[in-house]
Amino acid sequence: MDIQLRNTLTKKKEIFKPIEAEKAGLYSCGPTVYGPIHVGNLRAFTLADTLRRVLEFNGYEVNHVMNITDVGHLVGDGDEGEDKLEVGAKREGKTAWDIAEFYTDAFKKDVSLMNIAIPDTLPKATDHIEEQIEMIKKLEENGYAYQISDGIYFDTSKLEDYGSFGGQKLEEKEEGARVQVNTEKRQASDFALWKFSPEGKERHMEWESPWGKGFPGWHLECSAMSTKYLGKSFDLHTGGIDLIPVHHENEIAQTRGAYGTLQANTWVHNDFVQIDGGKMSKSLGNVYNMSDIVEHGFDPIAFRYFVLGAHYAKKLNFTWEAVGAAQNALFRLRDTVQEWDLPTGVDKEILDRFRMAVNDDLDTPQALAIVWDLVGDEHLDTAVKAATLLEFDLVLGLGLEAFVAKPLEVSLIVQKYLEDRAEARLKKNWEDSDRLRDLILDEGYTIDDADDAQTLREKR
């Protein structure tokens, strides 16, 4: 069955055709590890994980590569200002190397909580300085690079259609450039390949190069590392829609300038996450991350369910109420499947419906609707439901294997706590009720109180 994907490069839905039969090379833009990743980043990583899962669901052998940006990403996404890692180092009183290591580990932990698989290869920009220098040399040889006082730059005028990916022509990019521009650049849209270390100032991260001591530009790492691990031309590239006009435009320019290829044949981008219908920004204090989700009492998998509930190419409106509704749905699903019989066989008809949904541009909202169709089908044996749902979950990644046909086992002491707490609640003895709740929590369970009932769940 064919997989159709919305290709940002051609701006239309296309049937996925791999370069090599039954294999797929997938590159995803990863985190800049100067601070915790936020919910917008988590949506992008969920898209990459879902795409990988859908490819594998269809029998492809996937080679998934995601970069770690630990140098070169300057504040504001441009070529001026400080490196975000250096800023993070000043903020926390550590070295840039320490900051990068700490937030790389934090990134791995956060995505794992959402059941997002760590990619096959997770290369760091700082481990691939040699490859980036070699790419700049290649660009110089091909006439795409030039040197000015603060670094080596890419000459965007050498590509007639530069800006077309992001929907802007070269002159429009120049008109929209910031007031504070580097007057030495040939065009305002030219971007840094290598930045020289400031005179009289030692950076935490800097390297010798043929042009002088410095560090690579932000865009260079993805072109260099995708080439190393996936080849000069590969199948798929993912990222957030915010990366299109600058980072991905420049990635494509670099790879074309060096090798004459488009880098990836299919580009897949997720739309923005909005917060309460508006923009997410530090100034508004609404840049939420995984720790905020957990502190609000939500299961990280519930946030995954929430993300899957909207099509990746549409805006996602984050509210705490919406995440709560997703968690209620997830918990209802878990509670239901715990009472099912052990999985045997699958229902091929509904499985085909599910496959058609996810193969139609990763239509996860429709896929979740099919999940609930399966749950509510009174004509299917629960053993067949269980087997079919576990097939669905290979794509959805909701971790349902831990719940299907596994009724909650409660010890006699916990059962006694529950009975005593029910009596305390009936008598409105809230102090005793809270004490017993704490004892139940200590035993490794959580309780939801709704409709005058206590729903016990094991902590997972």
N, C-alpha and C positions, 0 to 999 in steps of 0.2 A: 504494500500500500504506500503510495507516494506521500512525502511530507511537503507541505507547502509553507513557505516562510515569507514574511514581509521583508523584502530586501531594501534597506534604506538607500543603497547605492543607485538602484533603478527606480525606487519609489513605487514598486508594485509587488504583488504577491507572486512568488515563483515556486516551481517544484524544485526541491533540493536535489542537485546532481553533483555527487562528490567527484573529486579529481581522481581518486583511487577507489575502485569498487569495494563496497562494504566497509569502508573506513572513512572517518571524518576527523579532520584537523580543526580544533576549536581554540581560538584565542580570546581571552576576556581581560578587559582592563581591570586591574585590581586596586587595592587601597593605597593611598598615600599615608604612610605609617608615622604620622606626627601627632595623632590623637585618636580617640575612639571613632569607629565608623558609625554613621547615623542611619536612620531608617531609609533614607533615599539610597544609600550605598547597599543596604541589605536587600532592597528590591532588585537592584542590578545584579547582585550575586545570586538571588533566587531565580532570576531569568536565566542566567548562565547554567545554573544547576538543573533547572527544568528542561532546557534545551538539550543538555547532555543526557538526561534521563530519557527524553523522548527519542533521541537518536539510538540509545542503547535498547530501548523498548522495541525498536524496529530492526534490531539486529546489527547495528553498526558498531564497529570497534572504534571507540572515541579516544583521541589523544588530546586531552584538555590542558592548556597552558594558561596561567594567569600570572601577571607580573606583580611584584612588590615594588612600589615607588618609594625608595629610601634616600633619594637625592635628586636634586634638579628641578623639583616642582616649586616654582617661585610663587609668592603670595599674589593672588589675583589672576593666576593662570597665564600671565604674560611673561615678558623677559626682564622686567624691572623688579626691584625690591629684594627681600631676603628669601632664602630657601626655607620652605615650611619646616624642614627638619631642624634647621638652625634656630628658627623661632621657637619650636617646641623645646629645644634644649635650654634656651634662655628661660622659658616659662617655668620649667621644672628643675632647673639647676643641675642638669645632667649633660652628658655628651650627646651629640646627634646619633652616635652609634648606639648608645644606651636607649635613647628614645625609639629608634627604629626597631630594636630587638623587642622592647616591651610591647609596643603597639602591634607588631607583627604577631606576637603570641596572643595578644588580646583579640585581634582579628580572627585568628584561627579558632579561638574559644567561642566567640560570638556566632560565627557561621555554623560551627558544630552544634551549638544549642538549637539552631533552626534545622538541623539535619541536612545542611548543605555540605556536600562532599568536598574535601580539599582536592583541588585539581591534581592531575598526574605530575605536573611540573609547576613549581612556584618560584621562578627565578627572581633574584633581586637585582636592581639596577647597579648597585655597587659591586656585584660579583661579575659584571659584564662590561666593565669600562673598556677593556681591550677591544671587544666586539664593536662598541660604539665609536671608538677612535677609528677603527678600520672602515666603518661605514662613512664617517666624515671624509676620510681620504678618498673613498670611492666617489663621493659627491663632488669633491674638489676636482678629481680627474675628469668628471663628466661636465664640469662647468656650472654646477649648481650652488657652490659655496664661495664665500668671500670673507675676508677678515677686516674688522675695524678695531677700534681701541679696546672694546670690552669683550670681544669674543669672535667666534666664527658663526656666520649667519647663512641661512638658506635664502637664495634669491628666488622669490616667488614669481617674478616676471618671466622666468624661464619656462613656466608651465602656463600655456594659454588658458586653460580652463581651471586654474587654481581658484578655489572658492565655490566651485559648482556643487560639491558634496554637501556643504553647509547651506547652500541656497543663496550665496552671496558672490557677486563678481568681485574681481580684484579692486576695481575703483570704489565699490561700495564698502569693502573692508577698510580701505584707506580713509574714506570719509567718516567711517564710524570708529576710527582709532581714537584712543585716549588723547587728551590734550598734552599730557607729558609723554612725548615720543622721543626716541633716540634719533637725532637729526643726522647721525652718520649712516643710518641704514638707507639702502637704496630705495626701498619701499616701506611704508609703514607696516605692511603685512608681513615683511620678512621676519623670520623667527630664529632664535638662537639654537645652534647645534652644540656649541661649546662656549662656556662663559669663563672668562679669566678671573682668578681670585683677586679681590680688591687689593690695591697697593697698601702695604703696611698692615694688613689684617690677615691673621691666620684663621682659616676655616677648619671646622672639625673634619670635613670631608673634602679632600682635594687631591688631584693626581697630576703627575707630569704628563705632558702630551707634546706632539711635534710643534704645537703652536704656543705653548706656555702652560704654566701650572693653572689648573682650574677644575671644572666639573661639567658634566654633560647637561644639555638642555632636557627639559621634561619629555618632549615628544620622541626623542631619539631612542630611548630605551625600548619602546614597544616595537619600533621597526627593526631594531637590531636583534632583540630576543625572539620575536615571532619568526624572523628569518632563520635564526639558529635552530630553533626547536621544531618548526613546522615547514620550513622551506620558503623560498622567495615568493611563492604563491600558494595559498592554502584555502580551505573551504569556508570557514565561518569566523566572524569576529563579533563580539557582543560588548555592550556598554550602555551607559545612560545617555539619554538624548542631549544632555548638557555638554557632552564631549564632542558632538558632531562639528560645530562650527570652528573649533580651534584645534583640539588635540587630534581628533580623527582626520580632519582635513590635512593636518600637518604630517601625520603618520603616512597617509597615502602619498603626499608630495615627496617625502623622503624616500619611500620605497620605489616610487616611480623614477625619481632622479637617480637612484643608485642602480636599480636593476631593470627598470622599464616594465614593472608589473604593478597590478592594482592591490597587491598584498593579499586581501581576502576577496573571494568571489561573492560572498553573501555577508552583509552587515545587518545585525539585528539589534535594535535599540529599544529600551524601555522608556516610557514617558516619566514625567516628574511625579514625586510624592508631594501633595499639598497638605498643609496642616490646618485643620478646621476651615477648609475652603480657601485658604490663602497661602502665601509664600512661607517656606521654611527658611529662617535666617537667625543668626546669632543675636542680632539686635533685638529681635522679638522674643528671644529666649525660648524658642520652640524647636530647637535642633535636638530631637530625641534620639537616644541610642538604646542599645540592648539593656543596659543597666536600668534605664527609665522604665522599660517594658516590664522587667522583672520586679522592680520596686512598686509598680502599680498592681502587682499581684497576677500578672499574666504569664501563662506558659509560652515560652518562645515558639513552640510549634503552633500555638494559636495565632501568633503573628504571621507565620508562614501560611496558615489557612487563610488569613485575612488578605495577604498579598495575592494568593492564587484566586481569590474571589473576584478580582478585576483583571481584564485583559491587559497584558504587559504593555501594549501600545497605546493605552488610554491612561489619563491622569488617575492617580489613586488618592482619594481624600482620606487622610489619617485623622481619626478622632478616637478618643479613648472609648467612647460608646461603641464605635464600629468594631474596634478590636475586642471589646467585651462580647459583642454579639457573635463574632467569629469564635471566640473561646467557648461560648455556650453551645454553639453548633458542634464544635470539635468534641467537647465533653459528652454531649448527647450521643455522638457517634461512638465514642469509646465505650460508654455505658451500655449501648445497644449490642455492640459486637462481642462484648465479654460473655454474653449469654448464648452465643451461637455455638453450634457443634464444630468439631474439628474439621478443617477444610478438606474437601474431596471434590475433584473435578471443577470445571468452570462453565459458566453459561456463555457460549461462544457468541451468541447474538448480541448480548449487551456488552460483551468485551469488544466486539467490532464497533459498536456505537461509540464506546469510549476511545478506541484507537482513532476513529474518524475525527473525533473532537480534538484530541491533542495533536493530530497530524494536520489539522486545519489551523495553521499559524498559532500553535500552542494555546488553544482555546480552553484554558483551565476553568473559567466560570462554567462553561457547558459541561466540562468533565466532572466538576463537583455536583452539578445538577443530576448527572447520571449516577453518581454515587448514591444520592438520596433516592433516586428511582429504584436502584438495586435494594437499598435498605427497606423500602416500603412495599416491595413486591411480595405479596402474600402467597403467590403460587410457587415460589422458589424455596427449596430446602435450604436451611441456614448453613449447612455444610457447603453447598454450592455457592451461596452468597459469600461465605468466608473465603473460599478459594478465589473467587472472582475479584473480591475487594482487595485481596493481597496483590493481585496482578495490577489493579489500578494504582496501588500504593507504590509500585516500582517507579511510577512517574510522579505521583503527588508528594511522596516523601514525608508522609504524616506519621511515620513510625507505628503503624497500626498492628504490626506483627506482635508487638508487646501486649496487645489487648485482645486480639481476635481469639475467641474460644478459651479465654483465660479468666474465669470468674474470680472476683476478688475474694481472697481468703482472709478471714478475720479471726484473730485469736479470741479466746474466751474473755480475756481481760479487756480487750478493746470493745467486745460486744457488751460487756457489763458497763463500761464507760458510756457507751452510746445509750443504753437503756436508762442509766442514771441521769444523763444529760437531757434526754427527752422528757423525763419527769420534772427536772429542774426548769426546763423551758415552759412546761405546762403550768407550773406554779409561779412563773415569772421571777424565778430566783436566778437573776442574771450573773451574779457573782459566782455561784456554783457552776452555772452553765459555762462560763468563761474558764474556770479552773479545769473542768473536765475536757473542754476543747483543747487546752494546752497539753493535758496528759495524752490525748489522742494524737496531737501533733508530734509529741515526743516519741510515739510509737511508730512514726513514719507514715502518717495519713494526713489528708486534708479533708475538711468538711464544707459543703455548700448547704446553706440554710435557705430553702425556698418552699413556698406553699406548705408551711408548717411541717416540712419533712427535712430529715438530715440525709444528705447524700455523701457517702464516704468514698474517698478516692485515695489510692496509694500514691505517694510521692514518686515521681519518675525522673 
